[in-house]
Amino acid sequence: MSLSVEQKPDLEFGGFRILRSAERLIGPQGPIKLGNKAMCVLILLAEHPGDLITKEILFSSVWDGTIVSESALTSVIKELRKALGDESRAPRFIESVYGRGYRFLGEVRPAERPAPAVEARPALPTAPQRQPSRRDNPPLVLVAAFNDDAIRQKFPHLAAGLREEVLSGLARFREIRLVADARPDAAPATVSDRDYQLSAMLLPDGDHAKIIVRAKRLGDGRIVWAETMALSETGNAGGVEKIVRRIAGAALPALDEDIVLGLPDETEDLYDRYLIARYRGFHARDHAEARAAAESLEHIIAERPGFGLAYAPLARLYNIDFGYTALGSTGPAERARALELAKTGLAADRANVNAYTALGFCHLWHGEFGLARDILEQALALNPYNPTRLNEVASGMMHLGDFERAHHLFDMSVQLQPHTDDYYLEDRIQLAFHEGKPELIPDLCRRLTRPMMWAGLYEALADEGDLAKGEDSRFAAWLDRIEQRWPGGTPPGHARIEQWIHFHHPMEPANKPAFEARVRAGFAALDE
């Protein structure tokens, strides 16, 4: 049976007490008057500290699905903040998640132990036993008003319009908490080493204007990213879109890199633990390190099932031999687990674009190409400003045989982040191979900063004359490196490696025969 209001414990937080049966809020100075809707919202938030309570959940739970405007919810939140002495710019209790909902930050404890009972239909995942701290959350990014003093007379609405577009773009990133403040150089009253500010100044540039954008760490004022961009196309919607894409696509990766560089070796903070595990899983030097990263992500998911960010990097490890640190270790069981994780992660957080790309690739691995395309298209629509996710969607389109679309998406990614990495180059090498443009591959390979496993294979397969060299071919050298990295110390044999290559190439059936034939030709040249 479910708990009645009388059976559920009263809640205490920060000197306040919620009396459920009396529907009253008691503060340090005595009773505080609250409306019915405000009390219901407060109880729902306090029952799930640290969790994002979306507007949809609040409307369906508190207003019973009745269609009301968002201003009704905004008014209730203002009423609660006034009652709690809270501030939106530096919240102690109620944090706004721009465009999505609210999160309760205070430490909540029951005023008395509830009688044993089983909830028949919990509205949200059970909160963890360890009360979340403010640092359990993603980094805060405060976007102050754009300074347009120098150009306001000529372009009176440019700064405000650009800022709203930038806020809209940044709101698509699940890896941050976005806070908007209408004052230039605004800053929270208290800051942590995970709090940042994005500011901009608009200046004259001939007959047009330019924008200087910077992101700084609020704790010590250090600039982590800055860029100057011309606004010569301010009257053109495409020009504004280009600027917005550049700011959103370049600033966020810079913040992410800054945070990762400052991570401790060990921590109790959930979000830092996630960042550490994600980073170690992506950059693991050996199988033990990759395994440890996977176990850390599994623990985070067990502790906080609603923490959607942790599922995608874990699914990635299970799909690709733990980041290719243990070749041949991924099989049907791991692929099935990855698919389960990807689906659960998307259900936990449908605004997380990485959950879509992870699920799209899981469908690719399972040969479900129609589903894969649909999910990847949804990822692209959800956030076209994230260069990493754009590369993932482009790679998926390449596997689906849509080479023109893949080219377009790779080009979009470079516009956002011109400094490409080796993973991007490896994908472009693979695309050139499947398109039948082997002449592009040598130059792309020369731009790599380190050997990449699949890039070496495509470079070898693209040169038909080189394959004929047998034991002296690039293919033979690549195969030797693979055999040396195979776990157990015993080479698996050509048949097993050929099977492994195909297992890790989830290609659309129409394009796979040509690739498979080239791989067979490489092995045949060695076996002659």
Secondary structure, 3 states (H helix, E strand, C coil): CCCCCCCCCCEEECCEEEECCCCEEEECCEEECCCHHHHHHHHHHHHCCCCEEEHHHHHHHHCCCCCCCHHHHHHHHHHHHHHHCCCCCCCCCEEEECCCEEEECCCCEECCCCCCCCCCCCCCCCCCCCCCCHHHCCCEEEECCCECCCCCCCCCCHHHHHHHHHHHHHCCCCCCEEEECCCCCCCCCCCCCCEEEEEEEEEEECCEEEEEEEEEECCCCCEEEEEEEECCCCCCHHHHHHHHHHHHHHHHHHHHHHHHHCCCCCCCCHHHHHHHHHHHHHCCCCHHHHHHHHHHHHHHHHHCCCCHHHHHHHHHHHHCHHHHCCCCCCCHHHHHHHHHHHHHHHHHCCCCHHHHHHHHHHHHHCCCHHHHHHHHHHHHHHCCCCHHHHHHHHHHHHHCCCHHHHHHHHHHHHHHCCCCCHHHHHHHHHHHHHHCCHHHHHHHHHCCCCCCHHHHHHHHHHCHHHHCCHHHCHHHHHHHHHHHHCCCCCCCCHHHHHHHHHHCCCCCCCCHHHHHHHHHHHHHHHHC
